[in-house]
């Protein structure tokens, strides 16, 4: 009892009517459900995985006619989650059925989650994360589709297994760790001296860290530059 699907191309939101059926026949719930799902999928910005509908029995008509059906929603309605739709069934301009139904529209996305319990300060590696499919409507702001942006970064908070990883959960790791060999650039006016030393503490770009010079054995304090060089003003 399928009607010609070519008529579905005329579906539009905003109470624009659907073209009449290709042949006279009753209007059943299965046919109406197909029209509604086509409407939702054609108007959604996301790729829809499924559309749940309530009972459509109130719109069924047993007489064999070429019914006109319109399916409409508010112009600003997001076609995801709970979506109210107005259904109008008419015959030669006479409204036979009209009402509002609420469809539940699902879209799913790949999302990065914690593969195990993770603690603050942990440097994220490939074994800490994996990708799962989750409903898009339930994903928090800042979720990640791929692990790559988080790898090598430092976790800022604890995460239980299966928790969705968000971009605010991690930060850049230290550019220099305690004991690393670093380059020193020492300046005094126009004079510049290049040397090497060992970092006495970890630091990120822009941090002030202490370094022990290999040549003089003195401890100096300087600013860690983006290139990993410690700049010291004497």
C-alpha positions as CSV (number, residue, x, y, z in Angstrom):
1,X,0.0,0.0,0.0
2,X,2.9,2.3,-0.8
3,X,2.1,5.6,-2.6
4,X,4.4,7.0,-5.2
5,X,7.4,8.4,-3.4
6,X,7.8,11.1,-6.1
7,X,5.1,13.0,-4.3
8,X,7.4,13.3,-1.2
9,X,9.6,15.8,-3.0
10,X,7.0,18.4,-2.5
11,X,7.2,18.2,1.3
12,X,8.2,21.4,3.0
13,X,8.0,22.9,6.4
14,X,5.7,25.9,7.0
15,X,2.4,24.2,6.1
16,X,3.2,23.8,2.4
17,X,1.1,20.9,1.2
18,X,2.4,17.6,0.0
19,X,1.3,16.7,-3.5
20,X,-1.7,14.4,-3.7
21,X,-1.3,10.6,-3.9
22,X,-0.6,9.1,-7.3
23,X,-3.7,6.9,-6.9
24,X,-6.9,6.8,-4.8
25,X,-6.4,4.7,-1.8
26,X,-6.9,4.8,2.0
27,X,-4.5,6.6,4.2
28,X,-2.8,4.3,6.7
29,X,-0.3,4.8,9.5
30,X,2.6,3.2,7.6
31,X,2.3,5.5,4.6
32,X,2.0,8.6,6.8
33,X,5.0,7.5,8.9
34,X,7.0,7.3,5.7
35,X,6.0,10.8,4.7
36,X,6.9,12.2,8.2
37,X,10.3,10.5,8.2
38,X,11.1,11.7,4.7
39,X,10.2,15.3,5.8
40,X,12.4,15.1,8.9
41,X,15.4,13.7,7.0
42,X,15.1,16.1,4.1
43,X,15.0,19.2,6.4
44,X,17.6,18.1,9.1
45,X,21.1,19.6,9.1
46,X,22.5,16.4,10.6
47,X,22.5,12.8,9.2
48,X,19.5,11.2,11.0
49,X,19.9,7.7,12.3
50,X,16.3,7.0,13.3
51,X,12.9,8.7,13.8
52,X,10.5,7.6,16.5
53,X,6.8,8.4,16.1
54,X,3.8,8.2,18.3
55,X,0.6,6.4,17.2
56,X,-0.8,7.9,13.9
57,X,-4.1,6.1,14.1
58,X,-6.0,9.4,14.6
59,X,-5.0,10.4,11.1
60,X,-5.9,7.2,9.3
61,X,-8.7,7.4,6.7
62,X,-10.3,4.2,5.2
63,X,-12.0,5.7,2.1
64,X,-10.0,5.4,-1.1
65,X,-9.2,8.9,-2.2
66,X,-6.3,11.0,-3.4
67,X,-5.7,12.8,-0.1
68,X,-3.5,15.9,0.3
69,X,-1.2,15.8,3.2
70,X,0.9,18.7,4.6
71,X,3.6,18.3,7.3
72,X,4.8,21.5,8.9
73,X,6.9,22.8,11.8
74,X,8.0,26.2,13.1
75,X,10.6,27.7,10.7
76,X,13.2,27.8,13.5
77,X,12.6,24.3,14.7
78,X,15.7,22.2,15.1
79,X,15.1,18.8,13.5
80,X,16.8,16.9,16.3
81,X,15.6,15.6,19.6
82,X,11.9,16.2,20.3
83,X,10.4,17.7,17.2
84,X,6.7,18.9,17.1
85,X,5.0,18.6,13.7
86,X,1.6,19.7,12.5
87,X,-0.1,17.1,10.3
88,X,-3.0,18.2,8.0
89,X,-4.9,15.8,5.8
90,X,-7.4,17.3,3.3
91,X,-9.5,16.3,0.3
92,X,-10.3,19.0,-2.4
93,X,-9.7,21.8,0.1
94,X,-11.7,20.3,3.0
95,X,-9.6,19.5,6.1
96,X,-10.4,15.9,7.3
97,X,-7.7,15.4,9.9
98,X,-5.4,17.9,11.7
99,X,-3.2,17.6,14.8
100,X,0.2,17.9,16.3
101,X,2.5,15.0,16.9
102,X,6.0,15.0,18.5
103,X,8.7,12.9,16.7
104,X,11.8,11.9,18.5
105,X,14.7,12.3,16.0
106,X,18.0,10.6,16.7
107,X,21.4,11.3,15.2
108,X,24.6,9.6,16.2
109,X,28.2,10.6,16.1
110,X,31.6,9.1,16.8
111,X,32.9,10.5,20.1
112,X,36.1,10.0,22.1
113,X,35.6,8.5,25.6
114,X,37.9,7.4,28.4
115,X,38.9,3.8,28.0
116,X,39.6,3.5,31.7
117,X,39.6,5.6,34.9
118,X,41.9,8.6,34.4
119,X,43.3,10.9,37.0
120,X,44.3,14.6,36.8
121,X,47.8,15.2,35.6
122,X,47.9,12.1,33.4
123,X,49.4,12.5,30.0
124,X,46.9,11.1,27.5
125,X,48.0,8.3,25.3
126,X,46.4,6.0,22.6
127,X,45.5,3.3,25.2
128,X,43.6,5.8,27.4
129,X,41.0,6.7,24.8
130,X,38.7,5.0,22.3
131,X,35.9,6.0,20.0
132,X,32.2,5.1,20.5
133,X,29.0,6.1,18.8
134,X,26.7,8.2,21.0
135,X,23.4,10.1,20.4
136,X,24.3,13.6,19.1
137,X,21.6,15.3,21.2
138,X,23.2,13.9,24.4
139,X,26.7,15.0,23.7
140,X,28.1,17.9,25.8
141,X,29.7,21.0,24.4
142,X,33.3,20.5,23.3
143,X,33.2,16.8,22.6
144,X,35.8,15.3,20.3
145,X,35.3,13.1,17.2
146,X,39.0,11.8,17.1
147,X,41.6,11.2,19.8
148,X,44.4,13.0,18.0
149,X,43.9,16.5,19.5
150,X,44.1,15.1,23.0
151,X,47.1,12.8,22.6
152,X,50.1,14.0,24.6
153,X,48.0,16.5,26.5
154,X,47.7,16.6,30.3
155,X,44.3,15.7,31.8
156,X,42.9,18.5,34.1
157,X,40.3,16.4,35.9
158,X,39.4,12.8,36.7
159,X,37.3,10.9,34.2
160,X,35.5,7.6,34.9
161,X,35.5,4.8,32.2
162,X,33.2,5.7,29.3
163,X,33.1,9.4,30.1
164,X,33.0,11.7,27.1
165,X,36.3,13.6,26.7
166,X,35.8,17.4,26.2
167,X,38.3,19.9,25.0
168,X,38.2,21.7,28.4
169,X,39.3,18.4,30.1
170,X,42.9,18.7,29.0
171,X,45.7,21.2,28.4
172,X,49.1,21.3,26.8
173,X,51.7,19.3,28.7
174,X,54.9,20.9,30.0
175,X,57.3,22.0,27.2
176,X,60.2,21.2,29.5
177,X,60.3,18.6,32.3
178,X,62.6,18.5,35.3
179,X,66.1,17.2,34.2
180,X,65.7,18.1,30.6
181,X,68.7,19.6,28.8
182,X,67.7,23.1,27.6
183,X,69.3,25.9,25.6
184,X,70.0,29.1,27.5
185,X,70.1,32.5,25.9
186,X,71.6,35.0,28.3
187,X,71.4,38.7,27.5
188,X,73.0,41.7,29.1
189,X,72.2,44.8,27.0
190,X,73.4,44.1,23.5
191,X,75.5,41.2,24.7
192,X,74.1,37.6,24.0
193,X,75.6,34.4,25.4
194,X,74.3,31.0,24.3
195,X,74.7,28.1,26.7
196,X,73.1,24.8,27.9
197,X,71.8,23.7,31.2
198,X,69.4,21.3,33.0
199,X,65.9,22.3,33.9
200,X,65.3,22.2,37.7
201,X,61.5,22.2,37.3
202,X,59.0,21.6,34.6
203,X,57.4,24.5,32.7
204,X,55.1,25.5,29.9
205,X,55.7,28.2,27.3
206,X,55.8,31.6,29.1
207,X,56.6,30.1,32.5
208,X,59.5,31.3,34.5
209,X,61.7,28.3,35.4
210,X,65.1,27.7,37.1
211,X,67.9,26.2,35.1
212,X,71.4,25.0,36.3
213,X,74.0,26.1,33.8
214,X,76.3,23.2,32.7
215,X,79.3,25.5,32.2
216,X,79.2,27.7,35.3
217,X,77.1,25.4,37.6
218,X,75.1,28.4,38.6
219,X,71.3,28.4,38.9
220,X,69.6,31.0,36.8
221,X,65.9,31.8,36.3
222,X,64.5,32.6,32.9
223,X,61.4,32.6,30.7
224,X,60.6,29.5,28.6
225,X,60.0,30.6,25.0
226,X,57.8,28.8,22.5
227,X,60.8,27.2,20.9
228,X,61.8,25.6,24.2
229,X,64.7,28.0,24.8
230,X,65.1,29.6,28.2
231,X,65.7,33.4,28.0
232,X,67.6,34.9,30.9
233,X,68.2,38.7,31.4
234,X,71.3,39.4,33.4
